Amino acid sequence: MKALVYVGPGQKALEDRPKPDVAAPTDAIVKITRTTICGTDLHILKGDVATCKPGRILGHEGVGIVDKIGSAVTAFKPGDRVLISCISACGKCDYCRRQMYSHCTTGGWILGNSIDGTQAEFVRIPHADNSLYPIPAGADEEALVMLSDILPTGFECGVLNGKVQPGNSVAIVGSGPIGLAALLTAQFYSPAELIMVDLDDNRLAVAKRFGATATVNSTDGKAVDAIMKMTGGRGVDTAIEAVGIPATFELCEQIVAPGGTIANIGVHGTKVALHLERLWDRNITITTRLVDTASTPMLLNIVRSKKIDAKLLITHRFKLDNILDAYETFGHAADTKALKVIIEV
């Protein structure tokens, strides 16, 4: 089968690999129909994710058709159309019982990280009963790809961890796909202000269409002043970091109001300064999280009911044979205006 393989820092290749087979009774083999590329895949290619070793098939998002199941799989059968969760969960360990599926002792974020992932013709899904979701008849599969990772990530790590409340002020630093997913799902809670911050005017224009009440281009280094002016010098109740670099986290530290919350979503590959000399007396909360996908069933219902249009996040489409072009497009989003790319298998 064809598969996109991480060769080493800065290197990737489309290779022929053996089709995976069931390795445990709880496994399912899924024939991929659509997948996508995540910003985390770019972090892997930069060498930021030490758990992902060269030779790994990348990808942790997608939809497909069950091809084969292990003897212990009871919720699915061959031929079922399924949504693949980016998080694999046994459902039995202590972390899973607390709905911290990302820390499952035999699962978590393993797809495209410590085991082969979804940017291939077939993928092995461990703990299939708890890590797949049935696709309802008539559902738009392209939209559902957004439910593998970015929508639950933006919602759980940004909106829920950020304690977004009706009437609050929220700033989302980073208007890429994850930041936009946080923007879409933050509106469930009717915040009064939704400020999007980015370097890219095109992404800020998209954010405005998605419901941002204000946008700030931070290229001139004056984003803090602009946000403080918008909030009467107070700052924001929730600052969501959706990039994963020191400058954006430190920006969140500067704009959070007393009693506010900084919710980190970004994958950080280098150390970040925590300015306790400014924050020690401000009653703030800082949260970190890897998506647990506990919200996926709820988000699936919302997408099906068209309360939010997940397809708005899709800007480009490619075939698996052209996945290297897809990476070029996604990796140069400032030039290509890419958000999420769909890869059809």
C-alpha positions as CSV (number, residue, x, y, z in Angstrom):
1,M,0.0,0.0,0.0
2,K,1.0,3.6,-0.4
3,A,1.9,5.5,2.8
4,L,3.5,8.9,3.8
5,V,6.5,8.1,5.9
6,Y,8.5,10.3,8.3
7,V,12.1,9.7,7.2
8,G,13.8,12.0,9.6
9,P,13.8,15.7,10.6
10,G,12.8,17.7,7.5
11,Q,12.4,14.5,5.5
12,K,9.3,12.6,4.3
13,A,8.5,10.2,1.5
14,L,5.6,8.4,-0.2
15,E,6.5,4.8,0.1
16,D,5.1,1.3,-0.6
17,R,4.5,-0.4,2.7
18,P,2.9,-3.8,3.6
19,K,-0.8,-3.6,4.4
20,P,-1.3,-3.8,8.2
21,D,-3.0,-6.8,9.8
22,V,-4.8,-7.4,13.1
23,A,-2.2,-7.7,15.9
24,A,-4.6,-7.9,18.9
25,P,-8.1,-9.1,19.4
26,T,-9.3,-5.5,19.9
27,D,-7.8,-4.2,16.6
28,A,-9.6,-3.2,13.5
29,I,-8.1,-2.6,10.1
30,V,-9.7,0.4,8.3
31,K,-9.4,1.2,4.6
32,I,-8.9,5.0,4.6
33,T,-11.1,7.0,2.3
34,R,-10.1,10.5,3.4
35,T,-7.4,11.9,5.7
36,T,-5.7,15.2,6.3
37,I,-2.6,16.8,7.6
38,C,-2.3,18.4,11.1
39,G,0.0,21.1,12.4
40,T,1.4,18.4,14.7
41,D,2.6,16.5,11.6
42,L,4.7,19.6,10.8
43,H,6.0,19.6,14.4
44,I,7.1,16.0,13.9
45,L,8.9,16.9,10.7
46,K,10.7,19.6,12.5
47,G,11.9,17.1,15.1
48,D,9.8,18.5,17.9
49,V,8.1,15.1,18.8
50,A,10.7,12.7,20.2
51,T,8.3,9.8,20.5
52,C,7.9,9.7,16.7
53,K,10.8,7.8,15.2
54,P,12.0,7.8,11.6
55,G,10.2,5.2,9.5
56,R,6.8,6.0,11.0
57,I,3.7,6.4,8.8
58,L,2.3,9.8,9.7
59,G,-1.3,10.9,10.3
60,H,-3.9,10.6,13.1
61,E,-7.1,11.8,11.4
62,G,-9.5,10.3,8.8
63,V,-12.6,8.4,7.9
64,G,-12.8,5.0,6.2
65,I,-14.4,1.6,5.9
66,V,-13.8,-1.2,8.3
67,D,-11.8,-3.9,6.4
68,K,-11.1,-6.5,9.1
69,I,-11.7,-6.9,12.9
70,G,-10.2,-8.7,15.7
71,S,-12.1,-11.4,17.6
72,A,-12.9,-9.0,20.6
73,V,-14.4,-6.2,18.5
74,T,-18.1,-6.1,19.0
75,A,-19.2,-2.6,18.0
76,F,-18.1,-2.7,14.3
77,K,-18.0,-5.1,11.4
78,P,-16.4,-5.2,8.0
79,G,-18.1,-2.7,5.6
80,D,-19.0,-0.2,8.4
81,R,-18.1,3.4,7.5
82,V,-16.3,5.0,10.5
83,L,-14.7,8.1,11.9
84,I,-11.2,7.6,13.3
85,S,-10.4,9.3,16.6
86,C,-6.9,10.8,16.9
87,I,-6.9,9.2,20.4
88,S,-6.9,5.5,21.0
89,A,-8.6,4.5,24.3
90,C,-8.9,1.1,26.0
91,G,-11.8,2.4,28.1
92,K,-10.7,0.4,31.1
93,C,-7.5,1.9,32.6
94,D,-7.6,4.5,35.4
95,Y,-7.1,7.4,33.0
96,C,-9.8,6.2,30.7
97,R,-12.2,5.8,33.6
98,R,-11.6,9.5,34.3
99,Q,-12.2,10.4,30.6
100,M,-8.5,11.3,30.2
101,Y,-8.3,9.1,27.1
102,S,-5.2,10.9,25.9
103,H,-3.3,9.3,28.8
104,C,-4.7,5.8,28.2
105,T,-1.9,3.4,29.4
106,T,-2.1,1.4,26.2
107,G,-3.3,4.1,23.9
108,G,-3.5,7.8,23.8
109,W,-2.0,9.7,20.9
110,I,-0.3,6.8,19.3
111,L,-1.5,7.0,15.7
112,G,1.1,8.5,13.5
113,N,3.3,8.9,16.6
114,S,4.4,5.6,18.2
115,I,2.4,3.4,15.7
116,D,1.7,3.8,12.0
117,G,-1.0,6.3,11.2
118,T,-3.7,7.3,8.7
119,Q,-1.9,8.9,5.8
120,A,-2.0,5.6,4.0
121,E,-4.4,3.3,2.2
122,F,-5.0,1.2,5.4
123,V,-4.4,1.7,9.1
124,R,-4.6,-0.6,12.2
125,I,-6.7,0.9,14.9
126,P,-6.1,-0.4,18.4
127,H,-9.0,-0.5,20.9
128,A,-11.4,-0.2,17.9
129,D,-14.6,-0.3,19.9
130,N,-13.6,2.9,21.8
131,S,-11.5,4.6,19.1
132,L,-13.9,4.5,16.1
133,Y,-17.3,6.2,15.6
134,P,-20.0,5.0,13.2
135,I,-20.7,7.5,10.4
136,P,-24.4,8.1,10.0
137,A,-26.0,7.5,6.6
138,G,-25.9,10.7,4.5
139,A,-23.3,12.4,6.6
140,D,-20.6,14.5,4.8
141,E,-17.4,12.6,5.3
142,E,-15.2,15.5,4.4
143,A,-16.8,17.5,7.3
144,L,-16.4,14.5,9.6
145,V,-12.6,14.4,9.1
146,M,-12.5,17.7,11.1
147,L,-13.9,15.7,14.0
148,S,-10.9,13.4,14.2
149,D,-8.8,16.0,15.9
150,I,-9.1,19.8,15.3
151,L,-12.7,20.4,16.5
152,P,-12.4,18.4,19.7
153,T,-8.9,19.8,20.3
154,G,-10.1,23.4,19.8
155,F,-13.1,22.8,22.0
156,E,-11.6,20.7,24.8
157,C,-8.1,22.3,25.1
158,G,-9.1,25.8,24.3
159,V,-12.8,26.4,25.1
160,L,-13.4,24.0,28.0
161,N,-10.0,24.4,29.6
162,G,-10.2,28.2,29.0
163,K,-13.5,28.3,31.0
164,V,-15.2,30.4,28.3
165,Q,-18.5,31.8,29.7
166,P,-21.4,33.9,28.4
167,G,-20.4,37.6,28.2
168,N,-16.7,36.9,28.6
169,S,-13.8,38.3,26.5
170,V,-11.7,35.8,24.7
171,A,-8.6,36.2,22.6
172,I,-7.3,33.3,20.5
173,V,-3.7,33.7,19.5
174,G,-3.2,31.9,16.2
175,S,-5.8,31.8,13.4
176,G,-4.8,28.5,11.9
177,P,-7.1,25.5,11.8
178,I,-6.9,24.8,15.5
179,G,-7.5,28.4,16.4
180,L,-10.4,28.6,14.0
181,A,-11.9,25.4,15.5
182,A,-11.6,27.1,19.0
183,L,-13.3,30.1,17.5
184,L,-16.2,28.1,16.1
185,T,-16.8,26.1,19.3
186,A,-16.3,29.1,21.7
187,Q,-19.5,30.5,20.2
188,F,-21.5,27.7,21.9
189,Y,-21.0,29.8,25.1
190,S,-21.9,33.3,23.7
191,P,-18.8,35.3,24.8
192,A,-19.1,39.0,24.3
193,E,-15.8,39.4,22.6
194,L,-13.9,37.0,20.4
195,I,-10.6,38.5,19.4
196,M,-8.4,36.6,16.9
197,V,-4.6,37.3,16.6
198,D,-2.4,36.3,13.8
199,L,0.3,37.5,11.4
200,D,-1.7,36.6,8.3
201,D,-4.4,39.0,7.1
202,N,-6.1,36.2,5.0
203,R,-6.5,34.0,8.1
204,L,-7.8,37.0,10.0
205,A,-10.4,37.6,7.3
206,V,-11.5,34.0,7.5
207,A,-11.8,34.4,11.3
208,K,-14.0,37.4,10.8
209,R,-16.3,35.3,8.6
210,F,-16.3,32.5,11.2
211,G,-17.6,34.9,13.9
212,A,-14.7,36.8,15.4
213,T,-15.8,40.2,16.8
214,A,-12.4,41.7,16.2
215,T,-9.0,40.8,14.7
216,V,-5.5,41.9,15.4
217,N,-2.5,41.5,13.1
218,S,0.5,41.1,15.4
219,T,3.2,41.8,12.8
220,D,3.9,45.2,14.1
221,G,4.5,44.0,17.7
222,K,1.7,46.1,19.1
223,A,-0.9,43.3,19.6
224,V,-0.9,43.7,23.4
225,D,-1.6,47.4,23.1
226,A,-4.4,46.8,20.7
227,I,-6.1,44.2,22.9
228,M,-5.7,46.2,26.0
229,K,-7.3,49.2,24.2
230,M,-10.2,46.9,23.1
231,T,-10.8,45.7,26.7
232,G,-10.5,49.0,28.4
233,G,-7.1,48.2,29.8
234,R,-8.3,45.1,31.6
235,G,-7.2,42.3,29.3
236,V,-9.2,39.2,28.4
237,D,-10.9,36.6,30.6
238,T,-9.6,33.8,28.4
239,A,-6.4,33.8,26.3
240,I,-6.1,30.7,24.1
241,E,-2.6,29.8,22.7
242,A,-3.0,28.0,19.4
243,V,0.4,28.2,17.8
244,G,3.1,26.5,20.0
245,I,5.9,29.0,20.0
246,P,7.4,31.1,22.9
247,A,6.2,34.5,21.5
248,T,2.6,33.5,21.3
249,F,2.5,32.0,24.8
250,E,4.2,35.1,26.2
251,L,1.6,37.2,24.4
252,C,-1.1,35.3,26.2
253,E,0.6,36.1,29.5
254,Q,0.6,39.8,28.7
255,I,-3.1,40.0,27.7
256,V,-4.8,37.8,30.4
257,A,-6.9,39.8,32.9
258,P,-6.8,39.3,36.6
259,G,-8.8,36.1,37.4
260,G,-8.5,35.0,33.8
261,T,-7.3,31.7,32.2
262,I,-4.5,30.9,29.7
263,A,-5.4,27.8,27.9
264,N,-2.5,26.3,25.9
265,I,-3.3,24.2,22.8
266,G,0.0,24.6,20.9
267,V,2.6,21.9,20.7
268,H,5.7,23.4,22.1
269,G,9.1,22.2,20.9
270,T,11.2,24.7,22.9
271,K,11.1,26.2,26.4
272,V,8.9,29.1,27.2
273,A,9.4,31.8,29.8
274,L,6.7,31.9,32.6
275,H,6.7,35.5,33.9
276,L,5.7,34.9,37.4
277,E,7.3,38.3,38.3
278,R,4.2,39.8,36.6
279,L,1.7,37.1,37.2
280,W,2.2,35.9,40.8
281,D,-0.6,38.1,42.2
282,R,-3.1,38.1,39.4
283,N,-5.2,35.0,40.3
284,I,-4.8,33.5,36.8
285,T,-5.1,29.8,35.8
286,I,-2.8,28.2,33.2
287,T,-4.0,25.0,31.6
288,T,-2.4,22.4,29.4
289,R,-4.0,19.4,27.7
290,L,-3.8,16.9,25.0
291,V,-7.2,16.3,23.4
292,D,-9.2,13.5,25.0
293,T,-11.9,13.4,22.3
294,A,-14.5,12.9,25.1
295,S,-16.6,15.6,23.3
296,T,-16.6,13.8,19.9
297,P,-20.1,12.3,20.2
298,M,-21.5,15.7,21.1
299,L,-19.6,17.5,18.3
300,L,-20.7,14.8,15.9
301,N,-24.4,15.6,16.7
302,I,-23.7,19.4,16.2
303,V,-22.0,18.9,12.9
304,R,-24.8,16.6,11.7
305,S,-27.4,19.2,12.7
306,K,-25.4,21.9,10.8
307,K,-25.1,24.1,13.9
308,I,-21.6,24.6,12.7
309,D,-20.2,24.0,9.2
310,A,-17.0,22.1,9.6
311,K,-16.3,22.1,5.9
312,L,-15.6,25.8,6.1
313,L,-12.1,24.7,7.4
314,I,-11.3,22.8,4.2
315,T,-9.5,24.8,1.5
316,H,-7.6,22.3,-0.7
317,R,-8.1,18.7,-1.9
318,F,-5.5,16.2,-3.1
319,K,-5.2,12.5,-4.0
320,L,-2.9,10.3,-1.9
321,D,-0.5,10.1,-4.8
322,N,0.0,13.9,-4.5
323,I,0.3,14.0,-0.7
324,L,3.8,15.6,-1.0
325,D,2.2,18.5,-2.8
326,A,-0.4,18.6,-0.1
327,Y,2.4,19.0,2.5
328,E,3.9,21.8,0.5
329,T,0.6,23.6,0.3
330,F,-0.2,23.1,4.0
331,G,3.3,24.0,5.1
332,H,3.3,27.3,3.2
333,A,-0.1,28.4,4.3
334,A,0.8,32.1,4.2
335,D,1.3,31.8,0.4
336,T,-1.3,29.2,-0.4
337,K,-4.0,30.4,2.0
338,A,-4.4,26.8,3.1
339,L,-6.4,25.8,6.2
340,K,-7.2,22.1,6.2
341,V,-6.4,19.9,3.2
342,I,-8.4,16.8,2.4
343,I,-6.4,13.8,1.0
344,E,-8.6,11.4,-0.8
345,V,-7.4,7.8,-0.9
